[in-house]
Amino acid sequence: FVVMIGLFNVISAIFVESTLASASELAADKQRKRLENPKRWAVNFIKLLSALLTRVWRDGDPVLEELTTGLLTDELLERLREEEIDRSVFDEVLENDHNAQEALQELDIQRADHRYLS
């Protein structure tokens, strides 16, 4: 009788271990697919970039409007290449701008890690 209970415990432990390993693997695969989604990255990067550039460029800038529509013109590309964003501005945007915070959250960058980004 004791041997049977011991055998069932071993079988149960193997079953539970394989179930947990499988669940962990599925969760990791789901997160990997989520992080590798190019549309998700593009949308949230544009949100973050727009929040930063809204602070640096004047509001209503037509080139900034092009960015939000997803149109990449030569003028926009040239201005982006030349732009330098100060650390203090970056930190301020991350701290105060809801859209920037939301974009980083969607990219699985936790709020506690925001201070290390600049």
MODELLER restraints for C-alpha pairs under 7 A, 6 or more apart:
rsr = mdl.restraints
at = mdl.atoms
rsr.add(forms.Gaussian(group=physical.xy_distance, feature=features.Distance(at['CA:44:A'], at['CA:103:A']), mean=4.71, stdev=0.5))
rsr.add(forms.Gaussian(group=physical.xy_distance, feature=features.Distance(at['CA:47:A'], at['CA:99:A']), mean=6.46, stdev=0.5))
rsr.add(forms.Gaussian(group=physical.xy_distance, feature=features.Distance(at['CA:47:A'], at['CA:100:A']), mean=6.34, stdev=0.5))
rsr.add(forms.Gaussian(group=physical.xy_distance, feature=features.Distance(at['CA:47:A'], at['CA:103:A']), mean=6.11, stdev=0.5))
rsr.add(forms.Gaussian(group=physical.xy_distance, feature=features.Distance(at['CA:48:A'], at['CA:100:A']), mean=4.73, stdev=0.5))
rsr.add(forms.Gaussian(group=physical.xy_distance, feature=features.Distance(at['CA:48:A'], at['CA:103:A']), mean=6.07, stdev=0.5))
rsr.add(forms.Gaussian(group=physical.xy_distance, feature=features.Distance(at['CA:50:A'], at['CA:68:A']), mean=6.97, stdev=0.5))
rsr.add(forms.Gaussian(group=physical.xy_distance, feature=features.Distance(at['CA:51:A'], at['CA:93:A']), mean=6.92, stdev=0.5))
rsr.add(forms.Gaussian(group=physical.xy_distance, feature=features.Distance(at['CA:51:A'], at['CA:99:A']), mean=6.84, stdev=0.5))
rsr.add(forms.Gaussian(group=physical.xy_distance, feature=features.Distance(at['CA:51:A'], at['CA:100:A']), mean=5.99, stdev=0.5))
rsr.add(forms.Gaussian(group=physical.xy_distance, feature=features.Distance(at['CA:52:A'], at['CA:90:A']), mean=6.74, stdev=0.5))
rsr.add(forms.Gaussian(group=physical.xy_distance, feature=features.Distance(at['CA:52:A'], at['CA:93:A']), mean=6.36, stdev=0.5))
rsr.add(forms.Gaussian(group=physical.xy_distance, feature=features.Distance(at['CA:63:A'], at['CA:76:A']), mean=5.81, stdev=0.5))
rsr.add(forms.Gaussian(group=physical.xy_distance, feature=features.Distance(at['CA:66:A'], at['CA:72:A']), mean=6.94, stdev=0.5))
rsr.add(forms.Gaussian(group=physical.xy_distance, feature=features.Distance(at['CA:87:A'], at['CA:118:A']), mean=5.67, stdev=0.5))
rsr.add(forms.Gaussian(group=physical.xy_distance, feature=features.Distance(at['CA:90:A'], at['CA:118:A']), mean=6.50, stdev=0.5))
rsr.add(forms.Gaussian(group=physical.xy_distance, feature=features.Distance(at['CA:91:A'], at['CA:115:A']), mean=6.99, stdev=0.5))
rsr.add(forms.Gaussian(group=physical.xy_distance, feature=features.Distance(at['CA:91:A'], at['CA:118:A']), mean=6.60, stdev=0.5))
rsr.add(forms.Gaussian(group=physical.xy_distance, feature=features.Distance(at['CA:93:A'], at['CA:100:A']), mean=6.95, stdev=0.5))
rsr.add(forms.Gaussian(group=physical.xy_distance, feature=features.Distance(at['CA:94:A'], at['CA:100:A']), mean=5.94, stdev=0.5))
rsr.add(forms.Gaussian(group=physical.xy_distance, feature=features.Distance(at['CA:94:A'], at['CA:101:A']), mean=6.03, stdev=0.5))
rsr.add(forms.Gaussian(group=physical.xy_distance, feature=features.Distance(at['CA:94:A'], at['CA:114:A']), mean=6.81, stdev=0.5))
